[in-house]
Amino acid sequence: MPRARSSYTPNWQTAASAQGSGCLSGFLIPPLAVLLVGVLLAFFVKGLNIPVQAATLPQTTTASATEDSPALPFPLQIVGMAADAVNAEKPATSLSPIFTPEVQYWADSIVRWAAAANLDPNLAAAVMQIESCGDPRATSRVGAIGLFQVMPYHFAAGENPYAPDTNALRGLGYLKRSLDAAGGNARLALAGYNGGIGVISRGEWGWAAETVRYVKYGFPIYEDARSGVTSSASLNEWYGHYGASLCRQAAQRLGLP
């Protein structure tokens, strides 16, 4: 600041002496000098307000979250969300043809139920295939009920656990919780659905034999379903070992040939 004032004053003095018309008397020079210095100071102070105002402008636009904004968390958060959106797999909108006729009977409903739970319908169908083969009245020896073999304590008072919509709501709700706990890993989600979400954090050596078997067949069936193939060796193997009688019972219940 002092440098700006001193650089201008010598110029003013030099010009006055060069013009030296003799019209100004000696006693008028000091008051005029004071006046001119005051005017210069006023302009100088006014000039100082410009950068101050400009510096305050970004504070009023921080909420816009533009890339020019100094508030870094906003653009960083947007980039992170975009990356997540790119990595997320878009759920299918139709059912794979690999599933048995008893499960295909529920195809439209499975797509609707899965969409409501934000799940891939082929994952929901893989669970139904192994759990009940589409028999809405299926009941296991441990008390699991309906299409998705949901345990009774998952239902609210007054709910009909055999009603397909209700059974799907509770069953797929638990499957979604399991998938979230598994970080989107469908294989671990299937283990959690069969053995309880707590098994996801354990080593596989600690899984029950039933859970190991469930994942052994369930995950390859799901992989085949989402790959676009028209038949599944894994599903055929499951059917031969465990599913034939279950699916016959489902076909009779649904009135299928």
C-alpha positions in Angstrom: 0.0 0.0 0.0 2.7 2.6 0.9 4.3 1.6 -2.4 1.2 2.6 -4.4 1.0 6.0 -2.6 4.7 6.9 -3.1 4.7 5.9 -6.7 1.9 8.2 -7.5 3.0 11.3 -5.5 6.3 11.9 -7.3 4.5 11.8 -10.7 2.0 14.4 -9.5 4.9 16.6 -8.2 6.8 16.3 -11.4 3.8 17.3 -13.5 3.1 20.4 -11.4 6.6 21.6 -11.6 6.8 21.1 -15.3 3.6 23.0 -15.9 4.7 25.8 -13.4 2.5 28.5 -14.8 3.1 30.7 -11.7 -0.7 31.1 -11.2 -0.6 29.2 -7.9 0.7 31.1 -4.9 2.9 29.4 -2.4 0.4 29.4 0.5 -2.3 27.6 -1.7 0.0 24.6 -2.5 -0.2 22.8 0.9 -4.0 22.9 1.1 -4.3 21.7 -2.5 -1.8 19.0 -1.8 -3.8 17.8 1.2 -7.0 17.9 -0.9 -5.5 15.9 -3.7 -4.0 13.4 -1.3 -7.4 13.0 0.3 -9.0 12.4 -3.1 -6.4 9.9 -4.0 -6.9 8.1 -0.7 -10.6 8.0 -1.2 -10.2 6.3 -4.6 -7.6 4.0 -3.2 -9.8 2.9 -0.3 -12.7 2.5 -2.7 -10.5 0.3 -4.9 -9.7 -1.9 -1.9 -13.4 -2.8 -1.5 -13.5 -4.5 -4.9 -11.3 -7.6 -4.1 -13.1 -7.9 -0.7 -16.5 -8.1 -2.4 -15.2 -10.6 -4.9 -13.8 -12.8 -2.2 -17.2 -13.0 -0.5 -19.0 -14.2 -3.6 -18.1 -17.9 -3.5 -19.6 -18.1 0.1 -23.0 -17.4 -1.3 -22.8 -20.1 -4.0 -21.3 -23.0 -2.0 -24.7 -24.7 -1.8 -24.8 -25.1 -5.6 -22.2 -27.9 -5.4 -20.6 -27.0 -8.7 -17.0 -28.0 -9.5 -15.9 -24.4 -9.1 -17.2 -24.3 -5.6 -14.5 -24.4 -2.9 -16.7 -26.8 -0.9 -14.8 -30.0 -1.9 -17.1 -32.6 -0.2 -19.9 -31.8 -2.7 -18.1 -32.7 -6.0 -16.3 -35.6 -4.2 -19.6 -37.0 -3.0 -21.1 -36.8 -6.5 -18.2 -38.6 -8.0 -18.6 -41.4 -5.4 -22.3 -41.8 -6.1 -21.6 -41.9 -9.9 -19.1 -44.7 -9.4 -21.5 -46.7 -7.3 -24.2 -46.3 -9.9 -21.8 -47.6 -12.6 -20.8 -50.6 -10.5 -24.4 -51.5 -9.5 -25.9 -54.4 -11.6 -29.3 -53.6 -13.1 -31.8 -56.2 -12.0 -33.4 -58.4 -14.8 -36.9 -57.6 -15.8 -37.9 -61.2 -16.8 -37.3 -64.7 -15.6 -34.8 -67.1 -17.1 -36.2 -70.1 -18.9 -34.1 -72.5 -16.9 -36.5 -72.8 -14.0 -39.0 -75.6 -13.8 -42.6 -75.2 -14.9 -43.8 -75.0 -11.3 -41.6 -71.9 -10.7 -42.4 -70.4 -14.1 -46.0 -70.5 -13.0 -45.2 -67.6 -10.7 -43.0 -65.7 -13.2 -45.0 -62.5 -13.4 -45.4 -62.5 -9.6 -41.7 -63.1 -9.0 -40.8 -60.2 -11.2 -43.2 -58.0 -9.3 -42.1 -59.2 -5.9 -38.4 -58.9 -6.7 -38.9 -55.3 -8.0 -40.6 -54.3 -4.8 -37.7 -55.8 -2.8 -35.0 -54.3 -5.2 -33.8 -57.8 -6.1 -32.9 -59.7 -9.2 -36.0 -61.8 -10.0 -33.6 -64.7 -11.0 -32.2 -64.7 -7.5 -35.7 -64.8 -6.0 -36.6 -67.6 -8.4 -33.5 -69.6 -7.4 -34.5 -69.4 -3.8 -38.1 -70.4 -4.6 -36.8 -73.3 -6.8 -34.9 -74.9 -4.0 -37.2 -74.0 -1.1 -40.6 -75.1 -2.5 -40.4 -75.5 -6.3 -43.4 -73.2 -6.4 -45.7 -75.0 -3.9 -47.5 -72.2 -1.9 -48.6 -74.7 0.8 -45.1 -76.3 1.3 -44.2 -76.8 5.0 -40.9 -78.1 6.2 -40.2 -80.4 9.2 -38.8 -77.4 11.1 -41.9 -75.3 10.4 -40.8 -73.1 7.5 -43.8 -72.1 5.4 -44.9 -71.4 1.9 -43.2 -70.4 -1.4 -40.1 -69.1 0.2 -40.1 -71.3 3.3 -40.3 -68.5 5.8 -40.1 -69.2 9.5 -43.2 -68.3 11.4 -41.6 -65.6 13.6 -41.0 -63.4 10.6 -44.7 -62.8 10.1 -46.7 -60.1 11.9 -49.7 -61.0 13.9 -52.8 -61.6 11.8 -50.8 -62.3 8.6 -51.5 -65.4 6.6 -48.0 -66.9 6.0 -49.3 -69.1 3.1 -50.6 -66.1 1.1 -48.2 -65.8 -1.8 -47.9 -62.0 -1.5 -47.3 -62.1 2.2 -44.9 -65.0 2.0 -42.9 -63.2 -0.7 -42.9 -59.9 1.2 -41.3 -61.5 4.3 -39.1 -64.0 2.5 -37.7 -61.6 -0.1 -37.4 -58.9 2.6 -35.0 -61.2 4.5 -33.2 -62.1 1.3 -32.6 -58.4 0.6 -31.3 -58.0 4.2 -29.0 -60.9 3.6 -27.7 -59.5 0.3 -27.0 -56.1 1.9 -25.2 -57.8 4.8 -23.1 -59.7 2.2 -22.2 -56.5 0.3 -24.1 -57.6 -2.8 -22.4 -61.0 -2.9 -25.2 -63.4 -4.0 -23.4 -66.5 -2.9 -23.1 -65.3 0.7 -26.6 -63.9 0.6 -27.9 -67.4 -0.2 -25.9 -68.8 2.7 -27.4 -66.1 5.0 -30.9 -66.9 3.7 -30.5 -70.5 4.7 -28.4 -70.4 7.8 -29.1 -67.0 9.1 -27.5 -63.7 8.3 -24.9 -64.3 11.0 -23.2 -67.0 9.0 -22.1 -64.4 6.4 -19.4 -63.1 8.6 -18.1 -66.6 9.5 -15.7 -68.8 7.6 -17.3 -71.4 5.4 -15.8 -74.1 7.5 -18.3 -73.1 10.2 -21.4 -73.4 8.0 -23.8 -76.2 8.6 -23.9 -79.0 6.1 -27.3 -77.9 4.9 -26.1 -74.4 4.2 -23.1 -75.7 2.3 -25.4 -77.8 0.2 -27.8 -74.9 -0.3 -25.1 -72.7 -1.7 -23.5 -75.5 -3.7 -26.7 -75.7 -5.8 -28.4 -72.4 -5.3 -25.5 -70.1 -6.5 -24.7 -72.0 -9.7 -28.4 -72.1 -10.6 -28.5 -68.3 -10.1 -25.4 -67.9 -12.2 -26.9 -69.9 -15.0 -30.1 -68.0 -14.8 -28.5 -64.6 -15.2 -26.0 -65.8 -17.8 -28.7 -66.2 -20.5 -28.4 -70.0 -21.0 -31.6 -72.0 -21.7 -30.8 -74.9 -19.4 -28.8 -75.5 -16.2 -26.8 -78.6 -15.4 -26.8 -77.4 -11.8 -30.6 -77.2 -11.6 -30.9 -80.6 -13.3 -28.5 -82.1 -10.7 -30.4 -80.6 -7.8 -33.7 -81.9 -9.3 -32.3 -85.4 -9.6 -31.0 -85.5 -6.0 -33.5 -83.4 -4.1 -36.2 -81.7 -6.2 -38.2 -84.4 -8.1 -40.7 -85.2 -5.3 -40.9 -81.6 -4.2 -41.7 -80.4 -7.8 -44.3 -83.2 -8.3 -46.1 -82.1 -5.2 -46.0 -78.5 -6.4 -47.3 -79.5 -9.8 -50.2 -81.3 -8.2 -51.0 -78.3 -6.0 -51.0 -75.9 -9.0 -52.9 -78.2 -11.3 -50.0 -78.5 -13.8 -49.6 -81.6 -16.0 
